[in-house]
Amino acid sequence: MQAKRLSGRVAFVTGAGSGIGYSCAQRFADEGAVVVGLDVNECDEWEAIESQSPGSRFVVADVCDLPAQEALVAETVDAHGRLDIVVTAAGVAGGGPVHAIPIEEWDRVQNINLRGTFLSVRAALPPMMEQHSGSVITVASVEGLEGTEGGSTYNASKGGVVLLTKNIAMDYGRLGIRANSICPGFIETPLFHSVFSDKAFDKYRERIRDQHKLGRFGRSEELAGAAFFLASDDSSFVTGQCLVVDGGFTAGHRVGFTELMGLE
Ligand SMILES: NC(=O)c1ccc[n+]([C@@H]2O[C@H](COP(=O)([O-])OP(=O)(O)OC[C@H]3O[C@@H](n4cnc5c(N)ncnc54)[C@H](O)[C@@H]3O)[C@@H](O)[C@H]2O)c1
């Protein structure tokens, strides 16, 4: 039987209670890693991962809480002697045009998406620096690469995550630490449904789906596949990059000539 590709590795995943973070935690456990994770909301599925992958542990905590994350990392290193992977998937949707967005809403999104990412990586780096290896994987967005109507604080936070990640790659590369961001297109997760469940959004949801050249939204497991690549040795020479996983959303503007050409 083929050895599991992440056997002996230890991963820390934020936002592990739902969607992309949960799928990353599950995939890493499937690949043999010990997974520690956190989320502000408890998740019923955590127990299954904890029994599948002994040593794995999930806690309720906030990515804005640095001491809680430092404590989780310290306990993990005490128990397992290392930390190899961090995935920062905790995040929230939000936005509104600049003249109208409440200041508190701007701050909420920046705090969780950008400052939270910074704090999680800050907690994870010390053991990686000591062992001279590690893979930092931040979850940004295609909305961190280009504008969206009404995106404002969300896009600014995700653009910040993309550049923060490049800087981490620059600062820690000589210590053997790689850092890359994943930029998902629109992925059917609870966060996605919280934005699009409103009937008023139906027509916009269809238009957005149509811009994914594969003609569908993504699945969180497809993002976990990308995170697995960045966590594994297959990406040993990849750092400072954004891995865009968007079903072709950013490939170009689609007006529908494919129909005229008999391609749909
Ligand atoms: N779903 C998409 O279409 C999409 C597209 C691009 C980027 N993303 C990004 O992917 C990441 C994961 O999103 P998802 O779609 O899986 O959403 P999700 O809502 O399913 O999962 C996000 C998780 O983060 C947790 N979380 C929120 N605030 C937190 C905090 N302060 N501390 C700890 N945990 C917190 C939530 O409880 C939730 O479990 C987010 O950063 C999101 O911005 C999602």
The ligand as a Tripos MOL2 file, in Angstrom:
@<TRIPOS>MOLECULE
LIG
   44    48     1     0     0
SMALL
NO_CHARGES

@<TRIPOS>ATOM
      1 N1        -16.8230   30.3260   -0.5370 N.am      1 LIG1
      2 C1        -16.2930   31.1330   -1.4400 C.2       1 LIG1
      3 O1        -16.8670   31.3780   -2.5090 O.2       1 LIG1
      4 C2        -14.9500   31.7600   -1.1860 C.ar      1 LIG1
      5 C3        -14.3090   32.3860   -2.2780 C.ar      1 LIG1
      6 C4        -13.0700   32.9580   -2.0850 C.ar      1 LIG1
      7 C5        -12.4830   32.9450   -0.8370 C.ar      1 LIG1
      8 N2        -13.1260   32.3350    0.2050 N.ar      1 LIG1
      9 C6        -12.4660   32.3660    1.4950 C.3       1 LIG1
     10 O2        -12.2830   31.0520    1.9590 O.3       1 LIG1
     11 C7        -12.2370   31.0660    3.3810 C.3       1 LIG1
     12 C8        -13.1890   29.9960    3.9020 C.3       1 LIG1
     13 O3        -14.4950   30.3690    3.5090 O.3       1 LIG1
     14 P1        -15.6850   29.3320    3.3280 P.3       1 LIG1
     15 O4        -16.3530   29.6830    2.0550 O.co2     1 LIG1
     16 O5        -15.1920   27.9730    3.5660 O.co2     1 LIG1
     17 O6        -16.6530   29.8570    4.4770 O.3       1 LIG1
     18 P2        -17.3270   29.1330    5.7290 P.3       1 LIG1
     19 O7        -18.2010   30.1570    6.3450 O.co2     1 LIG1
     20 O8        -17.9120   27.8490    5.2970 O.co2     1 LIG1
     21 O9        -16.0820   28.8420    6.6590 O.3       1 LIG1
     22 C9        -15.3830   29.8840    7.3120 C.3       1 LIG1
     23 C10       -15.1650   29.4800    8.7410 C.3       1 LIG1
     24 O10       -14.4250   30.5150    9.3900 O.3       1 LIG1
     25 C11       -14.9500   30.6360   10.7010 C.3       1 LIG1
     26 N3        -14.6340   31.9350   11.2690 N.ar      1 LIG1
     27 C12       -15.1910   33.1390   10.9800 C.ar      1 LIG1
     28 N4        -14.6710   34.0920   11.7340 N.ar      1 LIG1
     29 C13       -13.7660   33.4900   12.5440 C.ar      1 LIG1
     30 C14       -12.9160   33.9590   13.5580 C.ar      1 LIG1
     31 N5        -12.8940   35.2470   13.9180 N.pl3     1 LIG1
     32 N6        -12.1020   33.0770   14.1890 N.ar      1 LIG1
     33 C15       -12.1350   31.7630   13.8550 C.ar      1 LIG1
     34 N7        -12.9400   31.2550   12.9140 N.ar      1 LIG1
     35 C16       -13.7420   32.1180   12.2610 C.ar      1 LIG1
     36 C17       -16.4460   30.4290   10.5590 C.3       1 LIG1
     37 O11       -17.0550   30.0750   11.7880 O.3       1 LIG1
     38 C18       -16.4850   29.3150    9.5250 C.3       1 LIG1
     39 O12       -16.5270   28.0510   10.1470 O.3       1 LIG1
     40 C19       -12.6150   32.4820    3.8140 C.3       1 LIG1
     41 O13       -11.4370   33.1780    4.1280 O.3       1 LIG1
     42 C20       -13.2680   33.0530    2.5790 C.3       1 LIG1
     43 O14       -13.1320   34.4440    2.5250 O.3       1 LIG1
     44 C21       -14.3510   31.7380    0.0630 C.ar      1 LIG1
@<TRIPOS>BOND
     1     1     2 1
     2     2     3 2
     3     2     4 1
     4     4     5 ar
     5     4    44 ar
     6     5     6 ar
     7     6     7 ar
     8     7     8 ar
     9     8     9 1
    10     8    44 ar
    11     9    10 1
    12     9    42 1
    13    10    11 1
    14    11    12 1
    15    11    40 1
    16    12    13 1
    17    13    14 1
    18    14    15 2
    19    14    16 1
    20    14    17 1
    21    17    18 1
    22    18    19 2
    23    18    20 1
    24    18    21 1
    25    21    22 1
    26    22    23 1
    27    23    24 1
    28    23    38 1
    29    24    25 1
    30    25    26 1
    31    25    36 1
    32    26    27 ar
    33    26    35 ar
    34    27    28 ar
    35    28    29 ar
    36    29    30 ar
    37    29    35 ar
    38    30    31 1
    39    30    32 ar
    40    32    33 ar
    41    33    34 ar
    42    34    35 ar
    43    36    37 1
    44    36    38 1
    45    38    39 1
    46    40    41 1
    47    40    42 1
    48    42    43 1
@<TRIPOS>SUBSTRUCTURE
     1 LIG1         1 GROUP 0 **** ****
